[in-house]
Structures are given as structure tokens and as C-alpha cells.
């Protein structure tokens, strides 16, 4: 996807801007560009983007493969505008959904100006990291190796861990930077390095915009996040959220959403005894959506069984999972 098509794909809603809003002209020496955040699942890519942008636009959880769509977060400073592209974790896929996620992550490598390859610095470099490194080597896109989770490094093995990634970086002639997305340690230095590596360019988005994702999409992700946090391991990866209706009034926003699962047993887990689990999910998600829109929300959730939806390209497309170009 070219820069122009990425920007032109924006939809108009509460997060996005109407066509008549002017994008200012960038001052001399202003830098801009697209930075792809790439890595294995669960290395903290979404947490990092949220921290850099200064607002929660991507869901996070301890469960791997949380991110399913290629998300874009926008950071604008007096010196630059960085469009972060948060990608699904690169892993060995086990179903059609996994294939779509990995293909979209790989496509992002070729559609950005700079890659931030994020690894988990709380453990030594592994085969998954080397696999991602091999993919990046096939691209002409410049790469920075980012060591995240430095706050979680065991003191007794920190030198060994650092050395394993130093070898990976030197082998590929990559610059390396250490930081913690959780604590914010060294993130200003990371931001400065990213800006340094970008070329001069225009504003691609209005300076006050933090994401180009539709509000409905983020509502669905906030619901899915609560399911990831509250239910058993067998449920989260089998869940897809469809926002069926959003009705806004001056006093309240009513949201109707369907939680799609693959099996009746998963539906039972989500509903819970006496509907308690679904009520808990709905209450927690409603609080997050209220923060998103800064207003009162009524949220109604339904659960629907869609057998083997992750294996069906048609059902995946209906639920918003398509291979991006």
C-alpha cells in the first residue's frame, strides 16, 4: 500500500477529520514518515505504540497475538510527524486467520519508511526473532532493533541477553536501542532516533489526530480486550466482535455488539452462570468505551456461534479480516 492510499483510506468519524479540515503546511526541515512496529507476538508492540502516541488506541493483554489488524497511531511533534504501523505478531499460522495476520504483517514491512523491530529483552534472542530478522533482511526498508522490557531483565543474565541481541544487530548492521514501553524509560531517546532516521516531508494528517482507525473498530477492540483479560485460554483466539449499531444522542451513546465464537461451549463460558460473565465483560468494556468517547455509554452484547469462522476466508472478510495490500 502506498503512502497516498494509506492516507486516502481514512474514514470520516469522531476520530477522523472531515474533508474540509485543512492539513497545515509543514515548516522547513520538518520530518515525516511511516514506521512499522514489527516483531514476534507478545513483545509489547501495542503497548509501545500506545505509550509513544500518548493514548490507548491498541488493545493489550498478556495473551500472545492480541493485535489482529494493522493499526496506525500518529505522533506529531514540532519537529516531525511519525505514523506508527502496529502489526500482528509474526508467527507460524495454524488457520486461515493466522495466515491473514502474518501476511498483513509482512506487507507492512514493504509499505513503510522505517522498521522498528521490537524484541523481548527479558529473555535471550530466540529462533522466532531470527526468523523475523531473516524476513527483514529480504526488504530494502531500514531497520532499528528495539529491545523492549528492559525493566524485566534478570540482573544475573542481563549481559548475556544484551549480547545475544547485539550479535543480531551487528550481523545485520542495525542500530540498537533499549527501552521499556511500560515504564517509559529511554522512550524519548527512541523517539529522537526514529525522527533522525526519517526524511523531510509533509504533514500526512492533522496535528491533533492520534489514529486513523474508525471509532467503531476501536469500540470492538475494547470489547475484545476485556474478553482476553477475563476468560479462559480456549476462548480469546476464537472471538471476533461485530459492532452492529451505534446510536448517539445528546445524553448517551447506545452500542449494540455481537461476540462471535466457534463453539457452543465457548458461548457458555462467555455468558457464564446466570449471565454473570457477559455482564462483567460488558461493564468493563463500557467503562473503556466511555473513556474513548468521553461520554455516557449503554452497551448491549450478544453472543453468536459461527463454527470454524477462523478457517473461512468469507467469514473472515465479513468480520473485517482481509489481507491488506
PAZAPA-4460 file (N, C-alpha, C; in steps of 0.05 Angstrom, whole numbers, plus 32768, in hexadecimal, padded with zeros to 4 digits):
% residues 325
    n_x    n_y    n_z   ca_x   ca_y   ca_z    c_x    c_y    c_z   seq   type   mol
   8011   7FE8   8000   8000   8000   8000   8012   8019   8000     1      X     A
   800D   802C   7FEE   801D   8044   7FED   8015   8057   8003     2      X     A
   8026   806C   8008   801F   8080   801C   8004   808D   8015     3      X     A
   8000   8093   7FFC   7FE8   80A1   7FF4   7FCF   8090   7FF9     4      X     A
   7FD1   8076   7FF3   7FB9   8065   7FF7   7FB5   8060   8014     5      X     A
   7FCA   805F   8024   7FC7   805D   8041   7FB7   8075   804C     6      X     A
   7FC0   808C   8044   7FB2   80A4   804E   7F96   80A7   8043     7      X     A
   7F92   80A1   8029   7F78   80A3   801D   7F64   808F   8027     8      X     A
   7F6D   807A   8035   7F5B   8066   803F   7F4C   806F   8058     9      X     A
   7F52   8087   8062   7F46   8091   807A   7F27   8094   8077    10      X     A
   7F19   808D   808C   7EFC   8091   808D   7EF6   80A9   809F    11      X     A
   7EE0   80B6   8099   7ED8   80CD   80AA   7EC7   80C4   80C1    12      X     A
   7ED0   80C8   80D9   7EC1   80C2   80F2   7ECD   80D3   8108    13      X     A
   7EC6   80CD   8121   7ECF   80DE   8137   7EED   80E0   8139    14      X     A
   7EFC   80CA   8132   7F18   80CB   8134   7F25   80DA   811C    15      X     A
   7F17   80D9   8106   7F22   80E2   80ED   7F18   80FD   80E5    16      X     A
   7F23   8109   80D1   7F1D   8124   80CB   7F0B   8127   80B3    17      X     A
   7EF9   813B   80B3   7EE9   8140   809B   7EFA   8149   8084    18      X     A
   7EF0   8146   806C   7F00   814D   8054   7F07   816B   8053    19      X     A
   7EF7   817C   8060   7EFD   8198   805E   7F11   81A2   8072    20      X     A
   7F1C   8191   8084   7F30   8199   8097   7F4B   819A   8088    21      X     A
   7F59   81B0   808B   7F72   81B4   807D   7F89   81A7   808D    22      X     A
   7F9B   8199   807F   7FB3   8190   808B   7FC8   81A6   8087    23      X     A
   7FD5   81AF   809C   7FE8   81C5   8099   8000   81BE   8089    24      X     A
   800D   81D2   807E   8026   81CE   8070   803D   81CB   8083    25      X     A
   804D   81B7   807F   8063   81B2   8091   8079   81C7   808F    26      X     A
   8085   81CE   80A5   809B   81E2   80A5   80B4   81D6   8098    27      X     A
   80C7   81E6   8091   80E1   81DB   8086   80EE   81C8   8099    28      X     A
   80FA   81B3   808E   8108   819E   809D   80F6   818C   80AD    29      X     A
   80DC   818F   80AA   80C9   817E   80B7   80CB   8161   80AC    30      X     A
   80CB   814E   80BE   80CE   8132   80B5   80B4   8123   80B8    31      X     A
   80AF   810F   80A7   8097   80FE   80AA   809B   80E4   809C    32      X     A
   808B   80D0   80A4   808D   80B6   8098   807F   80A0   80A7    33      X     A
   807E   8089   809B   8070   8072   80A7   8085   805F   80B3    34      X     A
   8080   8057   80CD   8093   8046   80DB   8084   802C   80E2    35      X     A
   808C   8016   80D7   807F   7FFC   80DD   808B   7FF0   80F7    36      X     A
   8079   7FE9   810A   8082   7FDC   8122   807D   7FBE   811E    37      X     A
   8093   7FAF   811C   8092   7F93   8114   80A0   7F82   8129    38      X     A
   8097   7F69   812C   80A4   7F56   813E   8093   7F3E   8143    39      X     A
   809D   7F2C   8155   808E   7F15   815C   8075   7F1D   816D    40      X     A
   8062   7F0A   8171   804B   7F11   8182   8054   7F16   819F    41      X     A
   8046   7F28   81AC   8049   7F2D   81C9   8064   7F39   81D1    42      X     A
   8070   7F49   81BF   8089   7F57   81C7   8084   7F73   81D0    43      X     A
   806A   7F7C   81CF   8063   7F96   81D9   8060   7FAC   81C3    44      X     A
   805A   7FA4   81AB   8058   7FB7   8195   8041   7FCA   8199    45      X     A
   8029   7FC0   81A1   8012   7FD1   81A4   8016   7FE4   81BD    46      X     A
   8021   7FD9   81D2   8026   7FEA   81EA   8039   8000   81E2    47      X     A
   804D   7FFA   81D2   8060   800E   81CA   8053   8024   81B9    48      X     A
   8042   801C   81A6   8035   8031   8195   8023   8042   81A6    49      X     A
   8013   8036   81B8   8002   8046   81C9   8012   805A   81DA    50      X     A
   8029   8052   81E4   8039   8063   81F4   8045   807A   81E4    51      X     A
   804E   8074   81CC   805A   8088   81BB   8046   809D   81B2    52      X     A
   802E   8093   81AB   8019   80A5   81A1   800C   80B5   81B8    53      X     A
   800D   80A9   81D0   8002   80B7   81E7   7FE5   80B1   81EC    54      X     A
   7FDA   809C   81DF   7FBE   8096   81E3   7FBA   8078   81DB    55      X     A
   7FA7   806C   81E8   7FA2   804F   81E3   7F91   804D   81C9    56      X     A
   7F9E   8043   81B4   7F90   803E   819B   7F93   8021   8193    57      X     A
   7FA4   8012   81A0   7FA7   7FF5   819A   7FA3   7FE6   81B4    58      X     A
   7F94   7FD0   81B3   7F90   7FC0   81CB   7FA9   7FB0   81D2    59      X     A
   7FAB   7FAA   81EC   7FC2   7F9B   81F5   7FB8   7F86   8209    60      X     A
   7FC7   7F70   820B   7FC1   7F5B   821E   7FD9   7F49   8220    61      X     A
   7FDB   7F38   8235   7FF1   7F25   8238   7FF0   7F0F   8223    62      X     A
   7FDA   7F0C   8215   7FD7   7EF7   8201   7FE4   7EFE   81E7    63      X     A
   7FF3   7EEB   81DC   8000   7EF0   81C2   7FEC   7EF4   81AC    64      X     A
   7FF5   7F02   8196   7FE4   7F07   817F   7FCB   7F17   8185    65      X     A
   7FCE   7F2B   8196   7FB7   7F3C   819C   7FAF   7F4D   8185    66      X     A
   7FC4   7F59   8178   7FBE   7F6B   8161   7FB7   7F5A   8148    67      X     A
   7FA1   7F61   813C   7F98   7F52   8124   7F98   7F64   810B    68      X     A
   7F96   7F7D   810E   7F95   7F8F   80F7   7FAD   7FA1   80F7    69      X     A
   7FB4   7FAB   80E0   7FCA   7FBE   80DE   7FC0   7FD9   80E7    70      X     A
   7FC8   7FE1   80FF   7FBF   7FFA   810B   7FD3   8010   8105    71      X     A
   7FC8   8029   8103   7FDA   8040   8100   7FD5   8054   8116    72      X     A
   7FEB   805C   8123   7FEA   8070   8137   7FFC   8087   812E    73      X     A
   7FF4   80A0   8134   8001   80B8   8129   800C   80C9   8140    74      X     A
   8026   80CD   813E   8034   80DF   8151   803E   80F7   8143    75      X     A
   8035   810F   814B   803D   8128   813E   804C   8139   8153    76      X     A
   8064   8141   814D   8074   8152   815E   807A   816B   814D    77      X     A
   8086   8180   815A   808E   8197   814A   80A1   8191   8133    78      X     A
   80B0   817B   8136   80C5   8174   8122   80BC   815F   810E    79      X     A
   80A8   814F   8115   80A2   8139   8103   8086   812E   8107    80      X     A
   807D   811E   80F4   8064   810E   80F7   806B   80F1   80F0    81      X     A
   8068   80E0   8104   806E   80C4   8100   8054   80B4   8100    82      X     A
   804F   80A5   80EB   8038   8094   80E9   8041   8078   80F0    83      X     A
   803A   806E   8108   8042   8053   8110   802E   803F   8105    84      X     A
   8039   802A   80FA   8028   8014   80EF   802D   7FFC   8101    85      X     A
   801A   7FF6   8113   801C   7FDF   8126   8012   7FC7   8118    86      X     A
   8022   7FB2   8115   801B   7F9B   8105   8016   7F83   8117    87      X     A
   8007   7F6F   810D   8003   7F56   811C   801E   7F48   811F    88      X     A
   8022   7F3A   8136   803B   7F2B   813B   8040   7F17   8125    89      X     A
   8059   7F15   811C   8060   7F02   8107   8065   7EE7   8114    90      X     A
   8055   7ED3   810C   8056   7EB8   8118   804F   7EA3   8103    91      X     A
   8051   7E8A   810A   804A   7E74   80F8   802B   7E71   80F9    92      X     A
   801D   7E77   80E3   7FFF   7E76   80E4   7FF5   7E5A   80E5    93      X     A
   7FDE   7E57   80F3   7FD1   7E3C   80F5   7FB5   7E3C   80E9    94      X     A
   7FAC   7E52   80DE   7F91   7E53   80D2   7F91   7E6B   80BF    95      X     A
   7F7A   7E6F   80B1   7F78   7E84   809D   7F7C   7EA0   80AA    96      X     A
   7F71   7EA4   80C2   7F75   7EBD   80CF   7F92   7EC3   80D3    97      X     A
   7FA1   7EAE   80DD   7FBE   7EB2   80E1   7FCC   7EB9   80C7    98      X     A
   7FC4   7EAC   80B1   7FD0   7EB3   8097   7FCC   7ED0   8090    99      X     A
   7FB4   7EDA   8094   7FAD   7EF6   808E   7FBE   7F08   809F   100      X     A
   7FC1   7F02   80BA   7FD0   7F14   80CC   7FED   7F15   80C3   101      X     A
   7FF9   7EFE   80BD   8015   7EFE   80B6   801A   7F0C   809B   102      X     A
   8008   7F07   8088   800B   7F15   806E   8009   7F33   8071   103      X     A
   7FF7   7F3C   8083   7FF5   7F59   8087   800D   7F65   8095   104      X     A
   8019   7F56   80A7   8032   7F5F   80B4   8048   7F61   80A0   105      X     A
   804B   7F4C   808E   8060   7F4C   807A   805B   7F63   8066   106      X     A
   8042   7F69   805F   803C   7F7E   804C   8045   7F99   8057   107      X     A
   8042   7F9C   8072   8049   7FB6   807E   8067   7FBB   807B   108      X     A
   8077   7FA6   807B   8094   7FAA   8078   809B   7FB9   805F   109      X     A
   808C   7FB4   804A   8092   7FC0   8030   8084   7FDB   802C   110      X     A
   8072   7FE3   803E   8062   7FFB   8039   8069   8012   804B   111      X     A
   807F   8010   805A   8087   8025   806D   80A2   8030   8066   112      X     A
   80AA   8046   8073   80C4   8052   806E   80D9   8047   8080   113      X     A
   80D1   803C   8097   80E4   8033   80AB   80D7   801D   80BC   114      X     A
   80E7   8009   80C3   80DE   7FF3   80D4   80EA   7FF6   80F0   115      X     A
   80D8   7FF4   8104   80E1   7FF1   8120   80DC   7FD4   8127   116      X     A
   80F1   7FC4   8127   80EF   7FA7   812D   80F1   7FA4   814C   117      X     A
   80DA   7F9E   8158   80D8   7F9D   8176   80DC   7F80   817F   118      X     A
   80EE   7F7D   8193   80F3   7F63   819F   80EF   7F64   81BD   119      X     A
   80EC   7F4D   81C9   80E8   7F4C   81E6   8104   7F49   81F4   120      X     A
   810D   7F5F   81FF   8128   7F5F   820B   8129   7F52   8227   121      X     A
   8113   7F46   8230   8113   7F37   8249   811D   7F1B   8245   122      X     A
   8121   7F13   822C   812B   7EF8   8226   813E   7EFA   820E   123      X     A
   814F   7EE5   820B   8163   7EE5   81F6   8156   7EE3   81DA   124      X     A
   8164   7EEC   81C6   815B   7EEB   81AA   8155   7ECD   81A3   125      X     A
   813E   7EC9   8197   8136   7EAD   8191   8131   7EA9   8173   126      X     A
   8128   7E91   816C   8123   7E8A   8151   810E   7E9C   8143   127      X     A
   80F9   7EA3   8153   80E4   7EB5   8148   80EF   7ED0   8140   128      X     A
   8101   7EDB   8150   810E   7EF4   814A   811F   7EF2   8131   129      X     A
   812E   7EDC   812F   813F   7ED9   8118   812F   7ED5   80FE   130      X     A
   8117   7EC8   8101   8105   7EC5   80EA   80FB   7EE0   80E0   131      X     A
   80F3   7EF1   80F3   80EB   7F0C   80EB   8102   7F1C   80DE   132      X     A
   811A   7F18   80EA   8131   7F26   80DF   8137   7F1E   80C2   133      X     A
   8133   7F04   80BC   8137   7EFA   80A1   8123   7F07   808E   134      X     A
   810A   7F0B   8096   80F6   7F18   8086   80FE   7F35   8080   135      X     A
   8107   7F42   8095   810F   7F5E   8092   8127   7F62   8080   136      X     A
   8138   7F4E   8080   8150   7F4F   806F   8149   7F4E   8051   137      X     A
   8132   7F43   804B   8129   7F41   802F   811D   7F5C   8025   138      X     A
   8119   7F6E   8037   810D   7F88   8031   8123   7F9E   802E   139      X     A
   811D   7FB2   8020   812F   7FC9   801D   8129   7FDF   8032   140      X     A
   8115   7FDA   8043   810D   7FEE   8057   8121   7FEE   806E   141      X     A
   812B   8006   8076   813E   8008   808C   8132   7FFD   80A6   142      X     A
   8143   7FF2   80B8   8139   7FE6   80D0   8148   7FF0   80E8   143      X     A
   8139   7FF5   80FE   8144   7FFB   8118   813C   7FE4   812B   144      X     A
   814E   7FD8   813A   8147   7FC2   814C   8141   7FCE   8167   145      X     A
   8129   7FCA   8171   8120   7FD5   818A   811E   7FC0   81A0   146      X     A
   812D   7FC3   81B5   812C   7FAF   81CB   8118   7FBA   81E0   147      X     A
   8100   7FAE   81E0   80EB   7FB6   81F3   80ED   7FA5   820C   148      X     A
   80DE   7FAD   8221   80DC   7F9F   823A   80F7   7F9E   8249   149      X     A
   8107   7FB3   8247   8120   7FB4   8255   811C   7FB5   8273   150      X     A
   8105   7FBE   827C   80FE   7FBF   8298   80FA   7FA3   82A4   151      X     A
   80F7   7F8F   8292   80F2   7F73   829B   810A   7F61   8297   152      X     A
   8121   7F6D   8290   8139   7F5D   828D   8143   7F52   82A7   153      X     A
   8148   7F38   82AA   8154   7F2D   82C2   8171   7F37   82C4   154      X     A
   8178   7F43   82DA   8193   7F4F   82DD   81AA   7F3B   82D7   155      X     A
   81A5   7F22   82DF   81BB   7F0E   82DD   81C0   7F06   82C0   156      X     A
   81AC   7F0B   82AE   81B0   7F02   8292   81AD   7F1A   827E   157      X     A
   81AD   7F32   8288   81A9   7F4A   8277   81BF   7F4C   8262   158      X     A
   81D8   7F47   826A   81EF   7F49   8257   81EC   7F34   8241   159      X     A
   81E4   7F1C   8248   81E1   7F07   8234   81CB   7F0D   8221   160      X     A
   81B5   7F18   822B   819E   7F20   821A   81A6   7F36   8207   161      X     A
   81B2   7F4A   8212   81BA   7F61   8201   81CE   7F58   81EB   162      X     A
   81E0   7F47   81F2   81F4   7F3D   81DE   81E6   7F2E   81C7   163      X     A
   81D1   7F1E   81CE   81C4   7F0E   81B9   81B7   7F21   81A4   164      X     A
   81AC   7F37   81AE   819F   7F4A   819B   81B4   7F5C   818E   165      X     A
   81CA   7F62   819C   81E0   7F71   818F   81EB   7F62   8177   166      X     A
   81EE   7F48   817A   81F7   7F38   8164   81E3   7F39   814C   167      X     A
   81CA   7F37   8153   81B5   7F38   813E   81B7   7F53   812F   168      X     A
   81BA   7F69   813E   81BB   7F83   8132   81D4   7F87   8121   169      X     A
   81EB   7F7F   812C   8204   7F83   811E   8205   7F72   8104   170      X     A
   81FA   7F5A   8105   81F9   7F49   80EE   81EA   7F56   80D7   171      X     A
   81D5   7F65   80DE   81C4   7F72   80C9   81CA   7F90   80C6   172      X     A
   81DE   7F9A   80D5   81E5   7FB6   80D4   81CE   7FC8   80DB   173      X     A
   81C0   7FC0   80F1   81A9   7FD0   80FB   81B2   7FE0   8114   174      X     A
   81A7   7FF7   8116   81AA   8007   812F   8198   7FFB   8144   175      X     A
   81A1   7FFC   815D   8193   7FEF   8173   818C   8003   8188   176      X     A
   8174   8001   8194   816C   8013   81A9   815C   8003   81BE   177      X     A
   8161   8008   81D8   8154   7FFA   81EE   813F   800D   81FB   178      X     A
   8128   8001   8203   8114   8012   8210   80FF   8000   821E   179      X     A
   80ED   800D   822C   80D7   7FFF   8238   80BD   800E   8231   180      X     A
   80AB   8000   8223   8091   800C   821C   8080   8010   8234   181      X     A
   8084   8000   8249   8073   8001   8261   807B   8019   8272   182      X     A
   8095   801D   8277   809E   8032   8289   80A4   804C   827A   183      X     A
   80A8   804A   8260   80AF   8062   8250   80CC   8068   824F   184      X     A
   80DC   8057   825C   80F9   805B   825D   8105   805A   8241   185      X     A
   8115   806F   823A   8123   8071   8220   8111   8076   8208   186      X     A
   80F7   8079   820C   80E6   807E   81F5   80EB   8099   81E7   187      X     A
   80F2   80AE   81F6   80FA   80C7   81E8   8112   80C2   81D5   188      X     A
   8125   80B2   81DE   813C   80AD   81CD   8134   809D   81B4   189      X     A
   8121   808A   81B8   8117   807A   81A1   8109   808D   818E   190      X     A
   80F8   809F   8198   80EA   80B1   8187   80FD   80C3   8177   191      X     A
   8112   80CD   8184   8125   80DD   8176   8133   80CE   8160   192      X     A
   8139   80B4   8165   8147   80A4   8151   8135   809F   8139   193      X     A
   811B   809A   813E   8109   8096   8128   8107   80AF   8117   194      X     A
   8104   80C6   8123   8103   80DF   8114   811C   80E4   8104   195      X     A
   8133   80DD   8110   814D   80E1   8103   814E   80D0   80E9   196      X     A
   8142   80B9   80E9   8143   80A7   80D2   812F   80AD   80BC   197      X     A
   811B   80BE   80C3   8107   80C6   80AF   8111   80DC   809D   198      X     A
   8105   80DF   8086   810C   80F4   8073   80F9   810C   8077   199      X     A
   8100   8123   806C   80EE   813A   806D   80D5   8133   805D   200      X     A
   80BE   813D   8067   80A5   8137   8059   808F   8148   8064   201      X     A
   8076   8144   805A   805F   8154   8062   8050   8148   807A   202      X     A
   803C   8157   8083   8028   814B   8095   8017   8138   8084   203      X     A
   8014   8120   808D   8002   810D   807F   7FE6   810F   808C   204      X     A
   7FE5   8117   80A5   7FCC   8119   80B4   7FCB   8133   80C3   205      X     A
   7FB3   813C   80CC   7FB2   8153   80DD   7FC2   814E   80F7   206      X     A
   7FD0   8162   8101   7FE2   815F   8118   7FD5   8153   8131   207      X     A
   7FBA   8157   8135   7FAE   814E   814E   7FA2   8132   814B   208      X     A
   7FA5   8125   8134   7F9B   810A   8130   7FAE   80F5   813C   209      X     A
   7FA3   80E1   814A   7FB4   80CC   8156   7FB0   80B1   8148   210      X     A
   7F9B   80AD   8139   7F98   8094   812A   7F85   8099   8112   211      X     A
   7F88   8088   80FE   7F75   808A   80E7   7F61   8074   80E8   212      X     A
   7F60   8065   80FF   7F4D   804F   8101   7F31   8059   8107   213      X     A
   7F1C   804D   80FA   7F01   8055   8101   7EFA   8050   811E   214      X     A
   7EEA   8061   8129   7EE2   805E   8145   7ED4   8043   814B   215      X     A
   7EC4   803A   8138   7EB7   8020   813B   7ECB   8009   813E   216      X     A
   7EE0   800B   812F   7EF5   7FF6   8130   7F01   7FF5   814C   217      X     A
   7F08   800C   8157   7F14   800D   8171   7F01   8004   8187   218      X     A
   7EE7   800B   8184   7ED3   8000   8197   7ED4   7FE2   8197   219      X     A
   7ED4   7FD5   817F   7ED5   7FB8   817E   7EEE   7FAD   818B   220      X     A
   7F05   7FBA   8187   7F1E   7FB1   8192   7F1D   7FB3   81B1   221      X     A
   7F11   7FC8   81BB   7F0F   7FCB   81D8   7EFE   7FB5   81E5   222      X     A
   7EE9   7FAC   81D6   7ED9   7F96   81E0   7EEA   7F7C   81DF   223      X     A
   7EF8   7F78   81CA   7F09   7F60   81C7   7F1F   7F60   81DC   224      X     A
   7F29   7F77   81E3   7F3E   7F78   81F8   7F34   7F6D   8212   225      X     A
   7F1B   7F74   821A   7F10   7F6A   8233   7F0C   7F4C   8233   226      X     A
   7F05   7F42   821C   7F03   7F24   8219   7F1E   7F17   821C   227      X     A
   7F33   7F23   8210   7F4E   7F19   8213   7F56   7F18   8231   228      X     A
   7F4E   7F2D   8240   7F57   7F2F   825B   7F46   7F1E   826F   229      X     A
   7F2D   7F18   8267   7F1B   7F0C   827B   7F14   7EEF   8276   230      X     A
   7F19   7EE4   825F   7F10   7EC9   8259   7F27   7EB5   8257   231      X     A
   7F20   7E9C   8256   7F34   7E86   8254   7F43   7E87   823A   232      X     A
   7F59   7E79   823A   7F6B   7E79   8223   7F5E   7E6F   8209   233      X     A
   7F4B   7E5D   820B   7F3F   7E51   81F3   7F2D   7E65   81E4   234      X     A
   7F25   7E7A   81F2   7F12   7E8D   81E6   7F1E   7EA3   81D5   235      X     A
   7F32   7EB2   81E0   7F3A   7ECB   81D3   7F40   7ECA   81B5   236      X     A
   7F50   7EB6   81AC   7F57   7EB5   8190   7F40   7EAE   817E   237      X     A
   7F2B   7EA4   8189   7F13   7E9C   8179   7EFE   7EB2   8178   238      X     A
   7F05   7ECA   8181   7EF1   7EDF   8183   7EF5   7EF5   816E   239      X     A
   7EDF   7EFE   8162   7EDF   7F15   8150   7EC7   7F26   8157   240      X     A
   7ECB   7F40   8157   7EB6   7F53   815F   7EAB   7F61   8147   241      X     A
   7E90   7F63   8146   7E83   7F72   8131   7E72   7F88   813F   242      X     A
   7E78   7FA1   8138   7E68   7FB7   8143   7E4F   7FBA   8130   243      X     A
   7E38   7FB3   813A   7E20   7FB2   812A   7E13   7FCD   8127   244      X     A
   7E14   7FDD   813D   7E06   7FF7   813C   7E12   800A   8150   245      X     A
   7E15   8023   8148   7E1D   8039   815A   7E09   8050   8157   246      X     A
   7DFB   8056   816C   7DE7   806B   816B   7DEF   8081   817F   247      X     A
   7DF4   8099   8175   7DFD   80AF   8186   7DE6   80C2   818B   248      X     A
   7DE3   80CA   81A5   7DD0   80DF   81AC   7DE0   80F3   81BD   249      X     A
   7DD5   810A   81C3   7DE3   811D   81D4   7DEB   8113   81EF   250      X     A
   7DDC   8100   81FA   7DE1   80F7   8215   7DEF   80DC   8217   251      X     A
   7DEE   80CB   8202   7DF9   80B0   8204   7DFF   80A5   81E8   252      X     A
   7E12   8093   81E7   7E18   8084   81CE   7E11   8067   81D3   253      X     A
   7DFF   805C   81C2   7DF7   8040   81C5   7E06   8030   81B1   254      X     A
   7E13   801A   81BB   7E23   8009   81AA   7E19   7FEC   81AC   255      X     A
   7E12   7FE0   8195   7E0A   7FC4   8194   7E20   7FB5   8186   256      X     A
   7E2A   7F9F   8192   7E40   7F90   8186   7E3C   7F73   8189   257      X     A
   7E46   7F63   8176   7E45   7F46   8176   7E60   7F3A   817A   258      X     A
   7E63   7F28   818D   7E7B   7F19   8192   7E79   7EFF   8183   259      X     A
   7E89   7EFA   816F   7E88   7EE2   815F   7E9D   7ECE   816A   260      X     A
   7E94   7EB5   816F   7EA6   7EA0   8178   7EA2   7E88   8166   261      X     A
   7EB2   7E73   816A   7EB2   7E5C   8158   7EA2   7E44   8163   262      X     A
   7E9F   7E43   817E   7E92   7E2B   8189   7E7D   7E33   819F   263      X     A
   7E6A   7E22   81A2   7E55   7E26   81B7   7E62   7E28   81D3   264      X     A
   7E77   7E18   81D8   7E84   7E19   81F2   7E90   7E34   81F7   265      X     A
   7E9B   7E41   81E2   7EA6   7E5C   81E6   7E90   7E70   81EB   266      X     A
   7E79   7E6C   81DE   7E63   7E7E   81E4   7E5B   7E7C   8201   267      X     A
   7E5A   7E63   820B   7E53   7E5F   8227   7E67   7E6D   823A   268      X     A
   7E80   7E6B   8234   7E95   7E78   8245   7E91   7E96   8245   269      X     A
   7E8C   7EA1   822D   7E89   7EBF   822B   7E70   7EC9   823A   270      X     A
   7E5B   7EB9   8238   7E42   7EC2   8246   7E45   7EBE   8264   271      X     A
   7E50   7EA7   826C   7E54   7EA1   8288   7E3B   7E9A   8297   272      X     A
   7E3E   7E91   82AF   7E27   7E89   82C0   7E16   7EA1   82C5   273      X     A
   7DFD   7E9E   82BD   7DE9   7EB4   82C1   7DF0   7ECD   82B1   274      X     A
   7E01   7ECA   829D   7E09   7EE1   828C   7E1D   7EF3   8299   275      X     A
   7E2A   7EE9   82AF   7E3C   7EFA   82BF   7E55   7F02   82AF   276      X     A
   7E61   7EEF   829F   7E7A   7EF6   8291   7E74   7F0B   827B   277      X     A
   7E5E   7F08   826C   7E58   7F1B   8257   7E52   7F37   8264   278      X     A
   7E46   7F37   827B   7E41   7F50   8289   7E5B   7F5D   8291   279      X     A
   7E6E   7F4D   829B   7E88   7F58   82A3   7E98   7F63   828B   280      X     A
   7E98   7F54   8275   7EA5   7F5D   825D   7E99   7F77   8253   281      X     A
   7E7E   7F78   8253   7E70   7F90   8249   7E76   7FA8   825B   282      X     A
   7E76   7FA4   8275   7E7B   7FBA   8287   7E97   7FC5   8284   283      X     A
   7EAB   7FB3   8282   7EC7   7FBC   827F   7ECB   7FCA   8264   284      X     A
   7EBF   7FBE   824F   7EC3   7FCA   8234   7EB5   7FE5   8233   285      X     A
   7E9E   7FE7   823F   7E8F   8001   823F   7EA0   8017   824B   286      X     A
   7EAE   8011   8261   7EBF   8025   826E   7ED5   802F   825B   287      X     A
   7EE1   801C   824C   7EF6   8023   8239   7EEB   8033   8221   288      X     A
   7ED3   802C   8218   7EC7   803B   8201   7EBF   8057   820A   289      X     A
   7EB6   805A   8223   7EAF   8074   822D   7EC8   8086   822E   290      X     A
   7EDF   807B   8235   7EF8   808B   8234   7EFF   8092   8217   291      X     A
   7EF9   8080   8204   7EFF   8085   81E8   7EEF   809D   81DD   292      X     A
   7ED5   809D   81E3   7EC4   80B2   81D7   7EBF   80C9   81EA   293      X     A
   7EC9   80C6   8203   7EC5   80DB   8217   7EA7   80E1   821B   294      X     A
   7E98   80CC   821E   7E7B   80CF   8223   7E6F   80B6   822D   295      X     A
   7E55   80B8   8234   7E47   80A1   8240   7E40   808C   822A   296      X     A
   7E42   8072   8231   7E3E   805D   821E   7E2B   8048   8229   297      X     A
   7E19   803F   8218   7E09   8027   821E   7E13   8012   820A   298      X     A
   7E1C   7FFB   8215   7E27   7FE6   8204   7E18   7FCD   8208   299      X     A
   7E0E   7FC2   81F2   7E00   7FA8   81F2   7E0F   7F94   81E1   300      X     A
   7E15   7F7D   81ED   7E25   7F68   81E0   7E14   7F4F   81DB   301      X     A
   7E19   7F43   81C3   7E0D   7F2A   81BC   7E23   7F16   81B5   302      X     A
   7E1E   7EFD   81B9   7E32   7EE8   81B2   7E27   7ED6   819C   303      X     A
   7E36   7ED2   8187   7E2D   7EC2   8170   7E42   7EAD   8169   304      X     A
   7E3A   7E95   8163   7E4C   7E7F   815B   7E4F   7E7F   813D   305      X     A
   7E68   7E83   8134   7E6F   7E81   8118   7E84   7E6B   8115   306      X     A
   7E7C   7E52   8110   7E8F   7E3C   810F   7EA6   7E40   80FC   307      X     A
   7EBE   7E3D   8107   7ED7   7E3E   80F7   7EDA   7E57   80E7   308      X     A
   7ED2   7E6E   80F2   7ED4   7E87   80E3   7EF1   7E8F   80DD   309      X     A
   7F04   7E86   80EE   7F20   7E8D   80E8   7F2C   7E7F   80D0   310      X     A
   7F1E   7E6A   80C7   7F27   7E5A   80B1   7F1A   7E61   8097   311      X     A
   7F07   7E73   8098   7EF7   7E7B   8080   7EFE   7E96   8076   312      X     A
   7F09   7E98   805E   7F11   7EB2   8053   7EF8   7EC5   8051   313      X     A
   7EE1   7EBA   804A   7EC9   7ECA   8047   7EC0   7ED6   8062   314      X     A
   7EC0   7EC5   8077   7EB8   7ECE   8091   7ECC   7EE2   809C   315      X     A
   7EE5   7EDD   8097   7EFA   7EEF   80A0   7EF6   7F0B   8094   316      X     A
   7EF0   7F0B   807A   7EEB   7F25   806C   7ED2   7F33   8078   317      X     A
   7EBD   7F23   807E   7EA5   7F2F   8089   7EAB   7F3C   80A5   318      X     A
   7EBE   7F31   80B3   7EC5   7F3B   80CE   7EDB   7F4F   80CD   319      X     A
   7EE4   7F57   80B5   7EF7   7F6C   80B2   7F14   7F64   80B0   320      X     A
   7F1A   7F4A   80AC   7F35   7F40   80AA   7F3B   7F39   808D   321      X     A
   7F4A   7F4B   8080   7F51   7F48   8064   7F6F   7F4C   8061   322      X     A
   7F7B   7F3F   804D   7F97   7F43   8047   7F9A   7F5F   803B   323      X     A
   7FAA   7F70   8048   7FAE   7F8B   803F   7FC4   7F8C   802A   324      X     A
   7FC0   7F9F   8017   7FD3   7FA2   8001   7FE7   7FB7   8007   325      X     A
***
